[in-house]
Amino acid sequence: MNFIDKAIKAISPERALKREVAKKRLSMINSGYGNYGASATKKSLIGWTHGGGSHKEDVEDNIDPLRQRSRDLFYGGSNVATGAIKRLRTNTIGIGLHLKASINEEVLKIEPEEARELEETIEREFAHWADSTNCDLERIDNFYQLQQLAFLNALLSGDSFALMTTTKRVGSVYDLRIQTLEADRVSTPDNERINPLFCEGVEKNKAGEVVAYHVSKFHPLSFTDREPREWVRVLAYGEKTGRRNILHIMNRERIGQVRGVPFLAPVIDTIKQLGRYTEAEVLAAVINGLFTVFIEKESASDDVPFGESIPEEMQVDQEDENSIELAPGAVIDLGEGEKANMVNPGRPNPNFDPFVIAVLKQIGAALEIPYEILIMAFSSNYSASRAAILEFFKVVKMYRAWFVADFCQPIYEEWLSEAVAKGRIKAPGFFTDPIIKDAYCSAEWTGPSAGQLDPTKEVEAAEKRVQGGYSTREREARELTGTDFYKNIKQRKREEELLKEVTGGAKTDTQTVENINGREESDTENNPDNDGGQTEEETEE
C-alpha cells in the first residue's frame, strides 16, 4: 500500500475499499494480452482509437475508394505502385501459363505410352484454340494475353471476372469464347440494395452459398456509356449440368468475403505520401538548378535590366502580372520597393535516398516483394540476392496457384469437355464418371522460372537433387527454364541425329543420341586412340 492509499484509508475507509476493489478488477482484466496489445491502461495504447466490423463493414463497404485510388497510383500516381503490380504480373504470368497435360493413367488404367500420346494430342488441340484470338469473345487477345489481362485487373481492382460463352466462327474448330469483365461491372441492382443476401453484385442464398452474379450492361464509371441501367443475372453454376458460367478471380482475406481487395490496399497511404515527398524533392532540386538573379533598385527606373529575362513566347503564365517566372540563367528586374530574398533549398537532399529506401523496404515487406526486386537493383552479394529471389518466388507460386485454380484450370476443363463432346479427344467415361473426368483433366501449368544469378551453380544443384531422388528431371526443367523435359529430350534427339548425318557420325557433344536413349558410352568407344588413359611410355613399360 503506497502513501496515497494510506492517506485515503485514514480519511475515508469506504473510498479506500472501493479503490482496492477496482484494483482487483483491473488486475483481472489486465491478464494475458490485456497487459500488452489489448491493454486499456498503458499510456502508449490509451490514445489508440480502434474499431472493426465484419467483412462487409471492413472490406466490401470500402472497395470503391480502394479501387479508384489503386488505379490512380498505377496510372501514374506512383512509379513504385506501377512497378510493384507489373513486377508481380510479369513473374507470375509472364508470356502466359502454358498447359502441360498430366492425365492419371493409374485411374484410367492405360499404359504410360498411351497416356503420353493422349497428352500430346490434348496439348496440340488446346494450342489450336489458345494460340488464336478466336478464344476471346472480343477477338483481340489469345488465351495467354487474356491471362495477363485478367490477373493484372485482379491485382489492380481486387478481382476480375470472366464469362465462358459459346459462339461459332468460321475457321475455328471450337466454340468456347472467354469474355473478361472489369470488377465494376459486377454490382448490386438498384432494387436490391437493401437485400442482405446481396453484396456488391454477388448474390448468396440463406446458407451462404454464392448462387449468382449480377452484371450491369453499363460501366458505372463511364460518362459516355448509353446502355440502360439494367443488370443481367448470371447463375454461378448451371442448374442442370453444374457447369461454371462465370469465373471470379479473387484472393480472399476474410471469412465470408465475396469481393476482392486491391493488391496495393495495405500501402496506399504510404505510397501516396512517398510520391508527394519525391515530387517535392524533385521540384526543389529543379528550382535550385534555376540560378536566377534578381536586380533590386532603390528607386524606379526605366533602364533595361542587365542580362535577359524570359522571352514572352516562352512564358507560361504571362497573363498574371504578379507572377514571376524562373528560368536557367534568367535576370529578373524588380519594381520599386520590391526586394528578392534568395532562399537556398539545399538540394539535392543527401538524406533523400536513405529515407526513400527505408520506406520502400516497408512497402516491400507489406506486399511480400523483396526490396531488391521491387526496385530491380541487386547490389548485395550472391547469397543475399539469391535469397531475395527465392523468397519472392514463394509468393509468385502462391499467386500462380490461385490464378490457375480460378482461371486457367476451369477454362481448360470447359474446353476439354467440348473437345471430347465433338470427338476431337477420345476419352471413354469422361461424361459418365466425375472421377474419370478429373483423371483426364489433370494438368500442370508452367510459367516463367525464377531465373539464375549463377547458372552453373543452379544447374549443379539441380543435378544433385535429381541424383539424390529429391526431385525429377521434369520438375527441374520446369523450375530452371520453364520448359517441358519430354519435349526437350525429343528435340535433343532430333538435333543429335541431324548432327550425326552432317558430321558423318563423329561425336559432336558430350551426350549423344545413345546417351539420350539410355545407353552409356565409354571414352574408349568414342575415341579409338584412347586406350584407357595410359601414355605411350606406360604401354611400352
Secondary structure, DSSP 4 states (H G I P E B T S, - for coil): --HHHHHHHHH-HHHHHHHHHHHHHHHHHSSGGGGTTT-SS-HHHHT-------HHHHTGGGHHHHHHHHHHIIIII-HHHHHHHHHHHHHHTTT-PEEEE---HHHHT--HHHHHHHHHHHHHHHHHHHTSGGGBTTSS--HHHHHHHHHHHHHHHSEEEEEEEE---TT-S--EEEEEE-GGGB---GGGTT-TTEETTEEE-TTS-EEEEEEESS-TT-SS----S-EEEEESB-TTT--B-EEEEE---STT--S---TTGGGHHHHHHHHHHHHHHHHHHHHHHS--EEE--SS---PPPSS----GGG-S-TT-TT-----TT-EEE--TT----------S-TTHHHHHHHHHHHHHHHHT--HHHHTT---S-HHHHHHHHHHHHHHHHHHHHHHIIIIIHHHHHHHHHHHHHTTSS--TTTTT-HHHHHHHH-EEEE------SSHHHHHHHHHHHHHTTSS-HHHHHHHHHS--HHHHHHHHHHHHHHHHHHHTT---SSS-HHHHTT----HHHH-TT-SSS--HHHHH-
